Amino acid sequence: MTTPTYKNDLRGASLRLRGVKKIYGNNVVADDVSIEISPSEFVTLLGASGSGKTTLLRIIAGFLDPTAGSIEFDDVDITTVPVHKRRIGMVFQNYALFPHMDVLHNVMFPLEMHKVPRADRKNLAREALAAVKLEGFESRKPSQLSGGQQQRVALARAIVMKPRLLLMDEPLGALDRRLREAMQIEILKLSRELGLTVINVTHDQEEAFTMSDKIALLSDGKLVQYGAPEELYLHPVNDTTAEFLGESNLFRGKLSRSSTSWVVDDGHVNIEVTDIQASRFAEGSQVVAVVRPWSVSVRSRDHSNPGGVQGAVSAVIYAGESQKVLVTDERNKEYIVRRTLEDELPVEVGDRVSLRWSPEHVVVTAPMVRN
């Protein structure tokens, strides 16, 4: 057997989910989910706890059978194919390394299970370890490794069988922030080098934005929106996407035409929107106007020019490279303003202020239909 190279010798698989549903009793945990993933794409299943993302990943892996729907791997239906015949790699949140085995034998384990000739196992395992930059660690036990090194061993074990699809279930959740950010880049680079198709599960939106070609946002088992990260952020299909991806100021109300412009009336203020945004909805529709914190400017309240949203500064938070200002209006509704430290806002808690923004920065979207 010739030892294969790990560099660009395989094309990732395509994957198609058609109407996948999973029901436990009266609980629908995956609700008619359909997704198409192209070869070598990095896709993140994103959502809060209980959104159905891990259930969906386990169905793709073959650990769970769907109640309805199908899964196609390179246009071949694998819905009923056992997990050990799907040629996938899997990285778990807890890494699942064998504590009594050294690094080399942990990585060799899948090769033994698949009866790869003994003479080839060490070479393949060493090559996988080299791909994750762990040469020289072969004789160490998992307890002798840092969290990041253990994560790399788990990744090497997942790729040693040269899968065309790699599944990851929150593999970075146990790492500290700095290491997690570094590993995000390393995993993305490795997946590109190997040509893998990757499906990653996380609740961390920053991780999803950093690593993904596409994001599948899930809520209560439903697919809310699927697309490129910038598409979900800039063009949320409903308020669920707008709220989950990045900070947002939301105004819920009826879309109507004033004498000079289109506005969303939330019963307290009229939010002016552009003709382009308004054209997506019929007049009188219940909509949600989304204003991102970076688009908001803060001014001292001027009684001679009282336009904008009026409120009082309730908190000023220094958040690393930015400053976050919270403003509360008379209804006790809270608004968020963001600025870089170079553009620091000269306000203090208790100041009466007016918030303003351009209509061009307002996105109009729909409220999510909930059962």
ChimeraX attribute file (.defattr): number of C-alpha atoms within 10 A of each C-alpha:
attribute: neighborCount
match mode: 1-to-1
recipient: residues
	/A:1	7
	/A:2	5
	/A:3	10
	/A:4	11
	/A:5	14
	/A:6	19
	/A:7	12
	/A:8	13
	/A:9	12
	/A:10	16
	/A:11	15
	/A:12	23
	/A:13	23
	/A:14	19
	/A:15	23
	/A:16	19
	/A:17	20
	/A:18	16
	/A:19	16
	/A:20	22
	/A:21	23
	/A:22	23
	/A:23	14
	/A:24	9
	/A:25	6
	/A:26	6
	/A:27	10
	/A:28	16
	/A:29	21
	/A:30	28
	/A:31	23
	/A:32	17
	/A:33	20
	/A:34	17
	/A:35	15
	/A:36	13
	/A:37	19
	/A:38	14
	/A:39	18
	/A:40	23
	/A:41	22
	/A:42	23
	/A:43	24
	/A:44	28
	/A:45	26
	/A:46	26
	/A:47	27
	/A:48	16
	/A:49	12
	/A:50	13
	/A:51	21
	/A:52	23
	/A:53	30
	/A:54	22
	/A:55	19
	/A:56	25
	/A:57	20
	/A:58	16
	/A:59	22
	/A:60	27
	/A:61	23
	/A:62	21
	/A:63	13
	/A:64	17
	/A:65	19
	/A:66	22
	/A:67	15
	/A:68	15
	/A:69	17
	/A:70	21
	/A:71	25
	/A:72	17
	/A:73	18
	/A:74	15
	/A:75	11
	/A:76	11
	/A:77	14
	/A:78	17
	/A:79	23
	/A:80	12
	/A:81	13
	/A:82	13
	/A:83	17
	/A:84	12
	/A:85	10
	/A:86	17
	/A:87	14
	/A:88	22
	/A:89	24
	/A:90	24
	/A:91	24
	/A:92	18
	/A:93	16
	/A:94	15
	/A:95	21
	/A:96	12
	/A:97	20
	/A:98	15
	/A:99	12
	/A:100	11
	/A:101	15
	/A:102	19
	/A:103	29
	/A:104	23
	/A:105	20
	/A:106	23
	/A:107	30
	/A:108	25
	/A:109	17
	/A:110	19
	/A:111	21
	/A:112	13
	/A:113	9
	/A:114	11
	/A:115	10
	/A:116	15
	/A:117	10
	/A:118	11
	/A:119	9
	/A:120	14
	/A:121	22
	/A:122	15
	/A:123	14
	/A:124	23
	/A:125	26
	/A:126	21
	/A:127	20
	/A:128	28
	/A:129	26
	/A:130	15
	/A:131	21
	/A:132	19
	/A:133	15
	/A:134	17
	/A:135	12
	/A:136	12
	/A:137	18
	/A:138	17
	/A:139	12
	/A:140	13
	/A:141	19
	/A:142	20
	/A:143	13
	/A:144	14
	/A:145	14
	/A:146	11
	/A:147	18
	/A:148	17
	/A:149	16
	/A:150	20
	/A:151	26
	/A:152	24
	/A:153	27
	/A:154	26
	/A:155	26
	/A:156	29
	/A:157	28
	/A:158	23
	/A:159	28
	/A:160	23
	/A:161	20
	/A:162	22
	/A:163	21
	/A:164	23
	/A:165	28
	/A:166	25
	/A:167	24
	/A:168	22
	/A:169	21
	/A:170	18
	/A:171	24
	/A:172	25
	/A:173	14
	/A:174	15
	/A:175	15
	/A:176	11
	/A:177	11
	/A:178	8
	/A:179	13
	/A:180	18
	/A:181	16
	/A:182	11
	/A:183	18
	/A:184	16
	/A:185	14
	/A:186	16
	/A:187	16
	/A:188	16
	/A:189	13
	/A:190	16
	/A:191	20
	/A:192	18
	/A:193	16
	/A:194	22
	/A:195	22
	/A:196	26
	/A:197	25
	/A:198	29
	/A:199	24
	/A:200	25
	/A:201	26
	/A:202	22
	/A:203	19
	/A:204	16
	/A:205	18
	/A:206	12
	/A:207	19
	/A:208	25
	/A:209	18
	/A:210	13
	/A:211	21
	/A:212	21
	/A:213	17
	/A:214	22
	/A:215	27
	/A:216	24
	/A:217	27
	/A:218	25
	/A:219	22
	/A:220	18
	/A:221	24
	/A:222	19
	/A:223	22
	/A:224	19
	/A:225	18
	/A:226	20
	/A:227	16
	/A:228	15
	/A:229	21
	/A:230	13
	/A:231	14
	/A:232	21
	/A:233	18
	/A:234	14
	/A:235	15
	/A:236	22
	/A:237	20
	/A:238	21
	/A:239	24
	/A:240	19
	/A:241	22
	/A:242	25
	/A:243	15
	/A:244	19
	/A:245	22
	/A:246	12
	/A:247	17
	/A:248	19
	/A:249	19
	/A:250	20
	/A:251	21
	/A:252	20
	/A:253	22
	/A:254	19
	/A:255	26
	/A:256	18
	/A:257	15
	/A:258	11
	/A:259	5
	/A:260	7
	/A:261	14
	/A:262	22
	/A:263	22
	/A:264	26
	/A:265	20
	/A:266	18
	/A:267	10
	/A:268	11
	/A:269	15
	/A:270	19
	/A:271	24
	/A:272	23
	/A:273	21
	/A:274	17
	/A:275	14
	/A:276	12
	/A:277	16
	/A:278	23
	/A:279	11
	/A:280	11
	/A:281	15
	/A:282	11
	/A:283	13
	/A:284	12
	/A:285	14
	/A:286	18
	/A:287	24
	/A:288	26
	/A:289	29
	/A:290	25
	/A:291	26
	/A:292	22
	/A:293	20
	/A:294	16
	/A:295	16
	/A:296	19
	/A:297	17
	/A:298	22
	/A:299	15
	/A:300	14
	/A:301	19
	/A:302	12
	/A:303	7
	/A:304	6
	/A:305	8
	/A:306	11
	/A:307	13
	/A:308	18
	/A:309	20
	/A:310	21
	/A:311	23
	/A:312	21
	/A:313	21
	/A:314	17
	/A:315	16
	/A:316	16
	/A:317	11
	/A:318	15
	/A:319	11
	/A:320	9
	/A:321	10
	/A:322	15
	/A:323	18
	/A:324	22
	/A:325	22
	/A:326	18
	/A:327	27
	/A:328	20
	/A:329	17
	/A:330	10
	/A:331	8
	/A:332	10
	/A:333	10
	/A:334	16
	/A:335	23
	/A:336	19
	/A:337	23
	/A:338	24
	/A:339	19
	/A:340	15
	/A:341	14
	/A:342	9
	/A:343	10
	/A:344	13
	/A:345	18
	/A:346	8
	/A:347	16
	/A:348	13
	/A:349	13
	/A:350	13
	/A:351	14
	/A:352	20
	/A:353	23
	/A:354	23
	/A:355	19
	/A:356	15
	/A:357	19
	/A:358	14
	/A:359	18
	/A:360	14
	/A:361	16
	/A:362	21
	/A:363	22
	/A:364	29
	/A:365	24
	/A:366	18
	/A:367	17
	/A:368	14
	/A:369	8
	/A:370	5
	/A:371	3
